[in-house]
Amino acid sequence: MAVSGLIMVAYLLAHMYGNLKAFAGPDSFNEYAHHLRTMLTPILPREGLLWIIRVVLLAAVLIHAYTAINLWRRNKKAAGYVGAKRYQTKQNKTGIQRSYASFTMRWGGVTIALFIVFHILNLTTNDIHPGGAADTPYGKLHNSFQSFWVLLAYTVAMIAVGFHLWHGFWSALTTLGQNYSAKRRDSFWNSAAIAIAALITIGFLAPPFAIYFFGLGG
């Protein structure tokens, strides 16, 4: 689960870098999108490497979701909560065992999964285009975030991603043996998890907000 999560974090960082190309203008953004489709040609066919990345990412997402569900079921059974009210102990309610990020991991994951489906249909296949259809990658991006509802859905999803990353990154370090001291939860590794989550969340939200509120690329 830790490895699949880190694969997704690496993808998010690369995807965020590409999205931030929007600030360099439509030509730069479209050129970057074209570069993604032609990487390693003619060694690989057009979009060959991009499809390899997609397959690896999809495998990571499926493994991550499967492992998360199994882990949740095992923990629930081990804690004796089967058929009982969840999170009913005072210790859990006060947050001693659970941070807000860990509490929202399950529903945050569902929110993210639903948004990914919409995001693909909107900006990848362009089957859904609330702001109007477009022929270029930048045009799709710009038109989509002319819609307040798309911006709102994107914001909610990215906040969910931020909380998911905060808890997930720290948990990954725990699984990989880095977070071996309880004190580190409130020190270096927790700070690193918060920093990475904040960086990715802000990085993804910056272009949509700039488009909607400040007319970026308009």
Backbone hydrogen bonds, N-H to C=O, Kabsch-Sander energy under -0.5 kcal/mol:
donor,donor_aa,acceptor,acceptor_aa,energy
5,G,1,M,-2.1
6,L,2,A,-2.2
7,I,3,V,-2.1
8,M,4,S,-1.8
9,V,5,G,-2.0
10,A,6,L,-2.4
11,Y,7,I,-2.0
12,L,8,M,-2.5
13,L,9,V,-2.3
14,A,10,A,-2.0
15,H,11,Y,-3.0
16,M,12,L,-2.8
17,Y,13,L,-2.0
18,G,14,A,-1.9
19,N,15,H,-2.4
20,L,16,M,-2.3
21,K,18,G,-1.2
22,A,19,N,-2.0
23,F,20,L,-1.6
24,A,21,K,-1.6
25,G,22,A,-1.2
29,F,25,G,-2.2
30,N,26,P,-2.9
31,E,27,D,-2.4
32,Y,28,S,-2.1
33,A,29,F,-2.2
34,H,30,N,-2.3
35,H,31,E,-2.3
36,L,32,Y,-2.0
37,R,33,A,-1.1
38,T,34,H,-1.1
38,T,35,H,-0.5
39,M,35,H,-0.7
41,T,38,T,-1.7
43,I,40,L,-0.5
44,L,40,L,-2.6
47,E,37,R,-3.3
48,G,45,P,-2.8
49,L,39,M,-0.6
51,W,47,E,-2.2
52,I,48,G,-1.8
53,I,49,L,-2.5
54,R,50,L,-2.1
55,V,51,W,-2.5
56,V,52,I,-2.4
57,L,53,I,-2.7
58,L,54,R,-2.8
59,A,55,V,-2.5
60,A,56,V,-2.3
61,V,57,L,-2.6
62,L,58,L,-2.6
63,I,59,A,-2.6
64,H,60,A,-2.4
65,A,61,V,-2.7
66,Y,62,L,-2.7
67,T,63,I,-2.7
68,A,64,H,-2.4
69,I,65,A,-2.4
70,N,66,Y,-2.2
71,L,67,T,-2.6
72,W,68,A,-2.4
73,R,69,I,-2.3
74,R,70,N,-2.5
75,N,71,L,-2.6
76,K,72,W,-2.3
77,K,73,R,-2.4
78,A,74,R,-2.9
79,A,75,N,-1.9
80,G,77,K,-1.2
81,Y,76,K,-2.7
84,A,81,Y,-2.5
88,Q,85,K,-0.7
93,K,89,T,-2.5
94,T,90,K,-2.2
95,G,92,N,-1.2
96,I,91,Q,-1.5
97,Q,91,Q,-0.9
103,F,99,S,-2.1
104,T,100,Y,-1.6
105,M,102,S,-1.0
108,G,104,T,-2.8
109,G,105,M,-2.1
110,V,106,R,-1.6
111,T,107,W,-2.5
112,I,108,G,-2.5
113,A,109,G,-2.3
114,L,110,V,-2.3
115,F,111,T,-2.2
116,I,112,I,-2.5
117,V,113,A,-1.5
118,F,114,L,-1.8
119,H,115,F,-3.4
120,I,116,I,-2.5
121,L,117,V,-2.1
122,N,118,F,-2.2
123,L,119,H,-2.9
124,T,119,H,-0.7
124,T,120,I,-1.4
125,T,120,I,-2.9
126,N,120,I,-0.6
127,D,121,L,-1.7
128,I,121,L,-2.3
132,G,129,H,-1.7
140,K,136,T,-2.3
141,L,137,P,-2.1
142,H,138,Y,-3.2
143,N,139,G,-2.6
144,S,140,K,-2.1
145,F,141,L,-1.7
146,Q,143,N,-1.4
147,S,144,S,-1.4
151,L,147,S,-2.1
152,L,148,F,-2.7
153,A,149,W,-2.5
154,Y,150,V,-2.6
155,T,151,L,-2.4
156,V,152,L,-2.6
157,A,153,A,-2.4
158,M,154,Y,-2.5
159,I,155,T,-2.2
160,A,156,V,-2.1
161,V,157,A,-2.2
162,G,158,M,-2.3
163,F,159,I,-2.3
164,H,160,A,-2.5
165,L,161,V,-2.9
166,W,162,G,-2.4
167,H,163,F,-2.1
168,G,164,H,-2.9
169,F,165,L,-3.2
170,W,166,W,-1.3
171,S,167,H,-2.5
172,A,168,G,-2.5
173,L,169,F,-1.9
174,T,170,W,-1.7
175,T,171,S,-2.7
176,L,172,A,-2.5
177,G,174,T,-1.3
178,Q,173,L,-2.8
179,N,173,L,-1.2
180,Y,178,Q,-1.3
184,R,181,S,-1.3
185,R,182,A,-1.4
186,D,183,K,-1.2
187,S,184,R,-1.1
190,N,184,R,-1.4
191,S,187,S,-2.4
192,A,188,F,-2.5
193,A,189,W,-2.4
194,I,190,N,-2.4
195,A,191,S,-2.5
196,I,192,A,-2.5
197,A,193,A,-2.3
198,A,194,I,-2.7
199,L,195,A,-2.6
200,I,196,I,-2.4
201,T,197,A,-2.3
202,I,198,A,-2.8
203,G,199,L,-2.5
204,F,200,I,-2.2
205,L,201,T,-1.9
206,A,202,I,-2.0
209,F,205,L,-2.3
210,A,206,A,-2.3
211,I,207,P,-2.4
212,Y,208,P,-2.6
213,F,209,F,-2.7
214,F,209,F,-0.6
214,F,210,A,-1.2
215,G,211,I,-0.9
216,L,210,A,-1.9
218,G,215,G,-2.5
